[in-house]
Amino acid sequence: MTNALDTAFRRLDELDLSAIQSTGDWDLGRTFSHLAQGVEFSMSGYPEEKPKLFQMTAGKLAFTVFKMRGRMSHGLDEPIPGEVIGDVSADAGLHRLVRSLETFRDFNGALRPHFAFGALGKDQFALAHLMHIENHLEEVRLG
């Protein structure tokens, strides 16, 4: 877990918000807020979940494939089911994302099932969060 979280913190720390922009449908603030909510939901519970049968079959298979490839791919303009969408600055969104990762790192409670992948251990969730961040950063370019 430490490796995945360390990589996530390092990757986010390298971002210069004054020199980057989003090339996708979402601005940077929206993207970072989305990523933060994914981390927060792993501790508090996802507002909406796929059926358990989906989680145990297609969801588990998808996570296994992502893990084997070392990268995630998903629709980068698809919100997490039930996430709160709102306008937020890039700075505020990035700050929220870093704080959510710090909270996750220090979290000792029971993790909640991922809405699609189902039950994941802390190391698996850390990897999922890192892959999710990296996938969205594919749409971030130097301005």
C-alpha positions in Angstrom: 0.0 0.0 0.0 2.7 2.5 0.9 4.2 2.3 -2.5 0.9 3.0 -4.3 0.0 5.9 -1.9 3.6 7.3 -2.0 3.4 7.3 -5.8 0.0 9.0 -5.7 1.3 11.7 -3.3 4.4 12.2 -5.4 2.4 12.4 -8.6 0.1 15.0 -7.2 2.9 17.0 -5.6 4.5 17.3 -9.0 1.5 19.1 -10.5 1.9 22.8 -11.1 -1.7 24.1 -11.3 -0.5 27.3 -13.0 1.0 25.4 -15.9 -1.6 22.6 -16.6 -5.1 22.4 -18.0 -7.6 19.7 -18.6 -8.1 18.4 -22.1 -11.2 16.5 -21.2 -14.9 17.4 -20.5 -14.2 18.2 -16.9 -12.1 21.1 -15.6 -9.3 20.3 -13.1 -11.4 21.2 -10.0 -14.2 18.8 -11.1 -11.6 16.1 -11.8 -9.8 16.4 -8.5 -13.1 16.6 -6.6 -14.3 13.4 -8.4 -11.1 11.6 -7.4 -11.3 12.8 -3.8 -14.9 11.5 -3.5 -13.7 8.1 -4.8 -11.2 8.0 -1.9 -13.7 9.2 0.6 -16.4 6.7 -0.4 -13.9 3.8 0.2 -14.1 4.8 3.9 -17.7 6.1 4.2 -19.5 3.9 1.7 -20.5 4.6 -1.9 -23.9 6.2 -2.3 -25.0 3.7 -5.0 -23.5 0.3 -5.7 -23.7 -2.2 -8.6 -25.5 -5.4 -7.6 -23.4 -7.8 -5.6 -23.5 -10.4 -8.5 -21.9 -7.7 -10.7 -19.3 -6.9 -8.1 -18.4 -10.5 -7.6 -18.1 -11.3 -11.4 -17.6 -8.5 -13.9 -16.4 -6.0 -11.2 -13.8 -8.4 -9.8 -12.7 -9.3 -13.3 -12.3 -5.7 -14.3 -10.1 -4.9 -11.2 -8.0 -8.0 -11.8 -7.4 -6.9 -15.4 -6.5 -3.3 -14.4 -4.2 -4.7 -11.7 -2.5 -7.0 -14.2 -2.1 -4.2 -16.8 -1.0 -1.7 -14.1 -3.5 0.8 -15.3 -7.2 1.6 -15.3 -9.3 2.7 -18.2 -12.8 4.0 -17.8 -15.1 6.7 -19.1 -13.4 9.9 -17.8 -16.6 11.9 -17.9 -18.6 9.4 -15.9 -19.3 10.4 -12.3 -19.3 7.9 -9.5 -22.9 6.9 -9.0 -24.3 9.2 -6.4 -21.3 11.6 -6.2 -22.0 15.3 -5.5 -21.1 17.4 -8.5 -20.3 21.0 -8.0 -18.0 23.8 -9.1 -14.7 23.9 -7.3 -11.4 25.5 -8.1 -8.5 23.4 -9.2 -6.6 24.4 -6.0 -9.5 23.4 -3.7 -10.1 20.2 -5.6 -6.5 19.2 -5.4 -6.3 20.1 -1.7 -9.4 17.9 -1.1 -7.8 15.0 -3.0 -4.6 15.1 -1.0 -6.5 15.4 2.3 -8.6 12.4 1.3 -5.5 10.3 0.6 -4.0 11.4 3.9 -7.2 10.3 5.7 -7.2 7.0 3.8 -3.6 6.4 4.7 -4.3 6.9 8.4 -7.7 5.1 8.3 -8.0 2.0 10.5 -11.7 1.3 10.2 -13.5 -1.1 8.0 -13.3 -0.2 4.3 -16.6 -0.2 2.4 -17.0 -2.2 -0.8 -16.2 -0.4 -4.0 -19.3 0.3 -6.0 -18.2 -1.8 -8.9 -15.2 -3.9 -7.7 -16.8 -5.1 -4.5 -14.7 -5.8 -1.3 -11.1 -4.7 -1.5 -8.4 -4.7 1.1 -6.5 -1.5 1.9 -3.6 -2.3 -0.4 -6.0 -3.1 -3.2 -7.9 0.1 -2.6 -4.7 2.1 -2.5 -3.8 0.7 -5.9 -7.3 1.3 -7.3 -7.1 5.0 -6.1 -3.6 5.4 -7.7 -4.8 3.9 -11.0 -7.9 6.1 -10.9 -5.8 9.2 -10.4 -3.3 8.2 -13.2 -6.2 7.5 -15.6 -7.7 10.9 -15.1 -4.3 12.6 -15.3 -4.1 11.3 -18.9 -6.3 14.3 -19.7 -4.0 16.8 -18.0 -1.6 18.7 -20.2 0.8 21.6 -20.0 -1.1 24.8 -20.6 
